[in-house]
Amino acid sequence: MIIGTCKETAENEKRVALTPEGVKKLIEFGFDVQIEHGAGVASSYPDEQYKEFGAEIITGRDQVLEQCDFLLVVQPPDEESVNKMKSGAILIGLLWPLQNPEYVKLLQDKNITGMAMDTIPRISRAQSMDALSSMSNIAGYKAALLGANQLDRYLPMMMTAAGTITPAKILVLGAGVAGLQAIATAKRLGAVVEAYDIRPAVKEQVESLGAKFVEIEEVEDDDTETKSGYAKEQSKDKQEKQKEVTHNHVKKSDIVITTALIPGRPAPKLVTKEMIEDMSAGSVVVDIAAEQGGNCELTEPGETVYHNGIAIIGPLNLPSSLANHASKLYSKNMLSLIELLAKDGKPNFNFDDEIIVNATVTHNGELISPFVKENS
């Protein structure tokens, strides 16, 4: 069977789904591998490296689409590309089925098996396949760097002949994978860091990184996390109470990094216009959730806007800005899933396996994933 990878066509997407090292592994699994010419160039993986590991370089994109039994992608390919795939082919990538129900219907109509890297359950056995965590790790790291670059002040304490400079204060809202990496990076840069998350269980993780956990007693609730390990959307009343307490922490921060996301829904608004107006001139907000509408009321996705001298950065696709390492990690996540799925170079859809059944969005024209069904 043939596994193919094409050059990503989404705007600002520099990652590639399969790295040269991954080619070697797939050949060991019993697959033939086809790579579209130039697919890895944007992430610093030239065609020559793919050839060295045994891949066939294909000049025409259509040829890869028409011949492959598996198509490995980062972003969902467009409808034109899906139409060129053969019936029964398997598409694996970040498909975002909760945000794109029309795309799910397209895969069903074309009899394409769609496996979403973003619906793999967050369980111990699936850690090596957890692409969302891999990409969130990169996003948190880069968010801290963006904030430091935008801020017109030192991050660490500086003792100079002209006097002592106090360290910058950074607040991280959301202590999932991205938030924890943002905390760790900000601490390495020398800032004083505090963080808040609706899940009290993450307090120990925050403190283990040297940050202070902001506790909001009156809104903490045992029911703050989904079965999949994501933060759960809270009631409007609880959200308002959270805002009252976080307001005081936002206004005294030099940098606020927001990372809160809810699967399949718009990002919750954590930072209001009033909070921004209470921050000191020159302060910075980095809103990782910009692609889903943003955690900040003033965020403009893909833009840096200014309000009362405060910079609000709404970055898009942060993992793509570190495309080489992002591709390396993503490729390894994907290989782990294929190793579970494929036996002797052929797919084995064992829907008794929690990972396989939740990752498989469509198969034989049917909607399969319980995760997608429950959250649609």
Secondary structure by P-SEA (a helix, b strand, c coil): cbbbbccccccccccccccaaaaaaaaaabbbbbbcccccccccccaaaaaaabbbbbccaaaaaacccbbbbcccccaaaaaaccccbbbbccccccccaaaaaaaaaaccbbbbccccccccccccccaaaaaaaaaaaaaaaaaaaaccccccccccccbbbbbbbbbbccccaaaaaaaaaaaaaccccccccccccaaaaaaaacbbbbcccccccccccccccccccccaaaaaaaaaaaaaaaaaccbbbbbbbcccccccccccaaaaaaccccbbbbbcccccccccccccccbbbbcccbbbbbcccccccaaaaaaaaaaaaaaaaaaacccccccccccccaaaaaaccccccccccaaaaacc
